Every structure is written in C-alpha cells, then in structure tokens.
C-alpha cells in the first residue's frame, strides 16, 4: 500500500508541477479539468448513478469547464459569484452536516447531483482563476489547506478529546480543528515575513488578506478558510458513509479517488477568491 501511495504521488507531482509552472495557463487548466471531470464521475457514483450515466455526468462537467475557458470568467469571475458559492458551502454544509449521513439519501437525487456538480465546477474555476493571479498566490492557498490538515492530524492525535462529528468521521476532534487553525496562522506569519523580503510573481493569499483587512481581520479570515476546509472534508465523508463507500473511487491507487484528494480544497478556493477579488 505504501509503495502504491508513493508511486501515485510521484506521478501526480510529475504531472502537476510542469502544468502549474508553465509559462501559459492552459496546461494547468486542462489538467485540472480532467481531474474535475473524474470527480464528477465519482460524485455521480456516490449518489446512485452508475455505468454510462455516471461517465456522461463527468463528461458534461468537463465540457462545462471547457466552455468556461472560452469566456471571460476563466480569468476573472465576479466577486458576487464567489460570495454566493461560499455562502452555499457554509449554510448548505451546516444543514447537511447537522442532518447527518442518514438524511442524505432522502434529499432528492437530482438536487444532490446538480448541487455537487455546480460546486465542483465552481471549485475548478476558482483554481483556474487563482493560477491566473500567480504561482505564489495559488501555492499559498494549497499550503493553507495542507497545513490545516497536517496540523489537525497531529494536534488531534496529541490533544483530541471532544469528537467533532462522530457519526461522520470518528477520528476528527475539535482540538484537531483548533490545531489546524493555529498551524495556518503560524504558516501565514512565516510566509508573510519571507515574502516581505523576497521577490515573487504575485502576492500570497496571506499577505493580501493582512494588507487589505488588517492583521486582526486577516487572521479571522484565515481561521474561516481553515474551518471551511474541514467542512469540505466532512461533507465528502458524510456522502461516502451514506453510500457505504470507503473511498470515492480507486482512480488513484493507494489514495482512493480524486474527490478524496480535493474535498478540502473545493470550498477553500472559492472563499479565497471571494476574500481577494476586487
């Protein structure tokens, strides 16, 4: 299993890094478009759609993304759109998580499919727009999510006492969430200090928030971003539990599926765009 995980990770890095650092934006947009189409296929399967229909859903999602690339939103979607997507994640996530896994199958199937595909498309579009801002910016958002996850894991193991959502993800604790948020603040402080004395292609999410919102409100925004990363993770866990699935698919040997790897990113990138788009 470890060997599979390492090989898959190396292949993914080998594909992602050249696309991310290319002089033009389209390699990253197309690579992530393939991934989001695969995630759409996984979403359909987790919600009772199988076979050819699930494949068609993934293709339709990829086609919607490709059509978006031809328009102005690929470079600059309006801020109200990102605010709406962020509100959908926060309010919708609160409702879904409060209801629990048992209530998920009772939501009309078409509504589940459409909402999931729309949020996947919005998450992909936020990725593309973030890449358009610059490497430093998009890497800072990626690292925020990774730090929140890593610090939550170790903080939860060392300090975890109160379960966050035992019916959805028994291993998560409130102490883990707070540890993740603390880790993000530490990362933001270090990144901002390094950035202040160096030349980068763009302003990072951290420095941008501190510059436009001030240190206190910028820190609050970072705590919110770390928090919604947990929401994305929990919602995917809820859907998998409702479907009786351990992973979203086996597309990534040793890692599960695409959704398993991007669940925390999906709400964070739109909220990051809402906080930084002018």
C-alpha positions as CSV (number, residue, x, y, z in Angstrom):
1,X,0.0,0.0,0.0
2,X,2.8,2.4,0.9
3,X,4.6,1.7,-2.3
4,X,1.4,2.3,-4.3
5,X,0.8,5.6,-2.5
6,X,4.4,6.8,-3.2
7,X,4.3,5.9,-6.9
8,X,0.9,7.5,-7.4
9,X,2.0,10.6,-5.5
10,X,5.2,10.9,-7.7
11,X,3.1,10.5,-10.9
12,X,0.7,13.2,-9.7
13,X,3.5,15.6,-8.8
14,X,5.2,14.9,-12.1
15,X,2.0,15.9,-13.9
16,X,1.0,18.8,-11.7
17,X,4.3,20.7,-11.3
18,X,5.1,21.2,-15.1
19,X,1.5,22.3,-15.7
20,X,1.5,24.6,-12.7
21,X,4.8,26.3,-13.6
22,X,4.2,26.5,-17.3
23,X,4.5,30.0,-18.8
24,X,0.9,29.8,-20.1
25,X,-2.2,28.9,-18.1
26,X,-3.9,26.3,-20.3
27,X,-1.8,23.2,-19.3
28,X,-2.9,23.7,-15.6
29,X,-6.5,24.4,-16.7
30,X,-6.7,21.3,-18.9
31,X,-5.1,19.0,-16.3
32,X,-7.4,20.2,-13.5
33,X,-10.3,19.9,-16.0
34,X,-9.6,16.2,-16.5
35,X,-9.4,15.8,-12.7
36,X,-12.7,17.6,-12.0
37,X,-14.4,15.6,-14.7
38,X,-13.2,12.4,-12.9
39,X,-14.5,13.9,-9.7
40,X,-17.9,14.5,-11.4
41,X,-18.0,10.8,-12.3
42,X,-17.2,9.8,-8.7
43,X,-19.9,12.2,-7.4
44,X,-22.5,10.5,-9.6
45,X,-21.5,7.0,-8.4
46,X,-21.6,8.1,-4.8
47,X,-25.2,9.3,-5.4
48,X,-26.6,6.3,-7.0
49,X,-25.7,6.9,-10.7
50,X,-23.7,4.2,-12.3
51,X,-22.3,3.0,-15.6
52,X,-22.6,5.1,-18.7
53,X,-24.8,7.8,-17.0
54,X,-22.0,8.5,-14.4
55,X,-19.5,8.8,-17.2
56,X,-21.7,11.2,-19.0
57,X,-22.0,13.3,-15.9
58,X,-18.2,13.6,-15.7
59,X,-18.0,14.5,-19.4
60,X,-20.7,17.1,-19.0
61,X,-18.9,18.7,-16.1
62,X,-15.6,18.7,-18.1
63,X,-17.5,20.2,-21.1
64,X,-18.9,22.9,-18.9
65,X,-15.4,23.8,-17.8
66,X,-14.1,23.8,-21.3
67,X,-16.8,26.2,-22.4
68,X,-16.0,28.4,-19.4
69,X,-12.4,28.7,-20.6
70,X,-13.6,30.4,-23.8
71,X,-15.3,33.2,-21.8
72,X,-14.1,36.0,-19.5
73,X,-14.9,34.1,-16.3
74,X,-11.8,31.9,-16.7
75,X,-9.7,35.0,-16.0
76,X,-12.0,37.0,-13.6
77,X,-15.3,35.7,-12.3
78,X,-17.2,38.4,-10.4
79,X,-16.9,38.7,-6.7
80,X,-20.7,38.2,-6.0
81,X,-20.4,34.8,-7.6
82,X,-17.7,33.7,-5.2
83,X,-19.6,35.1,-2.3
84,X,-22.7,33.1,-3.4
85,X,-20.6,29.9,-3.7
86,X,-19.1,30.5,-0.3
87,X,-22.5,31.0,1.3
88,X,-23.7,27.8,-0.3
89,X,-20.8,25.9,1.2
90,X,-21.2,27.4,4.7
91,X,-25.0,27.3,5.0
92,X,-25.6,24.2,2.9
93,X,-22.7,22.5,4.7
94,X,-24.1,23.3,8.1
95,X,-27.6,22.0,7.2
96,X,-26.2,18.8,5.6
97,X,-23.8,18.0,8.5
98,X,-26.4,18.7,11.1
99,X,-28.8,16.3,9.4
100,X,-26.2,13.5,9.3
101,X,-25.5,10.6,6.9
102,X,-28.9,9.0,7.4
103,X,-30.7,12.1,6.0
104,X,-28.5,12.4,2.9
105,X,-30.3,9.7,0.8
106,X,-33.6,11.4,1.5
107,X,-32.5,14.6,-0.4
108,X,-33.9,14.4,-4.0
109,X,-31.3,12.7,-6.2
110,X,-31.4,15.3,-8.9
111,X,-30.8,18.1,-6.4
112,X,-27.8,16.2,-4.9
113,X,-26.3,15.6,-8.4
114,X,-26.8,19.2,-9.6
115,X,-25.6,20.9,-6.5
116,X,-22.5,18.7,-6.3
117,X,-21.6,19.3,-10.0
118,X,-22.1,23.0,-9.7
119,X,-19.8,23.2,-6.7
120,X,-17.2,21.0,-8.4
121,X,-17.3,23.4,-11.4
122,X,-17.0,26.4,-9.1
123,X,-14.1,24.9,-7.3
124,X,-12.3,24.1,-10.6
125,X,-13.0,27.7,-11.8
126,X,-11.5,29.1,-8.6
127,X,-8.4,27.0,-9.1
128,X,-8.0,28.4,-12.6
129,X,-8.5,31.9,-11.6
130,X,-6.1,31.5,-8.7
131,X,-3.5,30.2,-11.1
132,X,-4.1,33.3,-13.2
133,X,-3.2,35.5,-10.3
134,X,0.1,33.9,-9.9
135,X,2.2,30.9,-8.6
136,X,2.8,32.4,-5.2
137,X,-0.9,33.1,-4.7
138,X,-2.1,29.6,-5.6
139,X,0.6,27.8,-3.7
140,X,-0.3,29.8,-0.6
141,X,-3.9,28.6,-0.8
142,X,-2.7,25.0,-1.4
143,X,-0.4,25.2,1.6
144,X,-3.1,26.7,3.8
145,X,-5.2,23.6,3.2
146,X,-2.3,21.2,3.6
147,X,-1.2,22.9,6.8
148,X,-4.7,22.8,8.2
149,X,-4.9,19.1,7.5
150,X,-1.5,18.2,8.8
151,X,-1.7,20.3,12.0
152,X,-5.2,19.0,12.7
153,X,-3.9,15.4,12.3
154,X,-1.1,15.7,14.8
155,X,-2.9,18.1,17.1
156,X,-5.9,15.7,17.2
157,X,-3.7,12.7,18.0
158,X,-1.9,14.5,20.8
159,X,-4.8,16.6,22.3
160,X,-8.0,15.2,20.8
161,X,-10.7,14.7,23.5
162,X,-14.0,16.0,22.1
163,X,-15.3,14.4,18.9
164,X,-16.2,16.8,16.1
165,X,-18.6,14.7,14.2
166,X,-18.6,11.1,15.5
167,X,-21.3,9.8,13.1
168,X,-19.4,11.1,10.1
169,X,-15.7,11.0,10.8
170,X,-15.0,9.5,14.2
171,X,-11.3,10.3,14.1
172,X,-11.8,14.1,14.0
173,X,-11.8,16.2,17.1
174,X,-12.4,19.9,18.0
175,X,-8.9,20.0,19.3
176,X,-7.7,18.9,15.9
177,X,-9.7,21.7,14.2
178,X,-8.2,24.3,16.5
179,X,-4.7,22.9,16.0
180,X,-5.2,23.1,12.2
181,X,-6.3,26.8,12.6
182,X,-3.3,27.5,14.8
183,X,-1.0,25.9,12.2
184,X,-2.4,28.1,9.5
185,X,-1.8,31.3,11.5
186,X,1.8,30.2,12.1
187,X,2.3,29.4,8.4
188,X,0.7,32.8,7.4
189,X,3.1,34.7,9.7
190,X,6.2,32.9,8.4
191,X,5.1,33.2,4.7
192,X,4.4,36.9,5.1
193,X,7.7,37.6,6.7
194,X,9.6,35.7,4.0
195,X,7.6,37.3,1.2
196,X,8.3,40.8,2.6
197,X,12.0,40.4,1.9
198,X,11.8,38.5,-1.4
199,X,10.5,38.9,-4.9
200,X,7.6,36.8,-6.0
201,X,5.4,36.7,-9.1
202,X,2.3,37.6,-7.1
203,X,1.1,38.5,-3.6
204,X,0.2,35.5,-1.5
205,X,-3.2,34.9,0.0
206,X,-1.7,35.6,3.5
207,X,-0.1,38.9,2.7
208,X,-3.1,40.0,0.6
209,X,-5.5,39.4,3.4
210,X,-3.3,41.2,6.0
211,X,-2.8,44.1,3.6
212,X,-6.5,44.6,2.8
213,X,-8.1,43.6,6.0
214,X,-5.5,44.3,8.6
215,X,-3.8,41.8,10.9
216,X,-6.8,41.0,13.1
217,X,-9.5,40.6,10.4
218,X,-6.9,38.9,8.2
219,X,-6.3,36.3,10.9
220,X,-10.1,35.9,11.3
221,X,-10.4,35.3,7.5
222,X,-7.6,32.7,7.7
223,X,-9.4,30.9,10.6
224,X,-12.5,30.8,8.4
225,X,-10.6,29.4,5.5
226,X,-9.2,26.7,7.7
227,X,-12.7,26.0,9.0
228,X,-14.3,25.6,5.6
229,X,-11.6,23.1,4.6
230,X,-12.9,20.9,7.4
231,X,-16.4,21.4,6.1
232,X,-15.4,20.1,2.6
233,X,-13.7,17.1,4.2
234,X,-16.7,16.3,6.4
235,X,-19.2,16.6,3.6
236,X,-17.4,14.1,1.4
237,X,-17.1,11.7,4.4
238,X,-20.8,12.1,5.0
239,X,-21.7,11.3,1.4
240,X,-19.3,8.3,1.4
241,X,-20.8,7.0,4.6
242,X,-24.3,7.4,3.3
243,X,-23.2,5.4,0.2
244,X,-21.4,2.8,2.2
245,X,-18.1,3.6,0.4
246,X,-14.6,3.8,1.9
247,X,-13.2,5.9,-1.0
248,X,-14.8,7.9,-3.8
249,X,-13.2,5.6,-6.3
250,X,-10.0,3.7,-7.0
251,X,-8.7,6.0,-9.7
252,X,-5.6,6.9,-7.6
253,X,-4.1,3.7,-6.3
254,X,-3.2,4.0,-2.7
255,X,-5.0,7.3,-2.3
256,X,-8.6,6.5,-3.3
257,X,-10.3,8.8,-5.7
258,X,-10.0,12.4,-6.9
259,X,-12.7,13.6,-4.5
260,X,-10.7,12.1,-1.6
261,X,-7.8,14.4,-2.5
262,X,-9.6,17.6,-3.3
263,X,-12.5,17.6,-0.9
264,X,-10.9,20.2,1.4
265,X,-9.8,22.4,-1.5
266,X,-13.3,22.7,-3.0
267,X,-14.8,25.2,-0.5
268,X,-11.4,27.0,0.3
269,X,-10.6,28.2,-3.2
270,X,-14.0,30.0,-3.8
271,X,-13.8,31.6,-0.4
272,X,-10.2,32.7,-1.0
273,X,-11.4,34.3,-4.3
274,X,-14.3,36.0,-2.5
275,X,-11.9,37.5,0.0
276,X,-9.3,38.7,-2.5
277,X,-11.3,39.5,-5.7
278,X,-11.8,43.2,-6.1
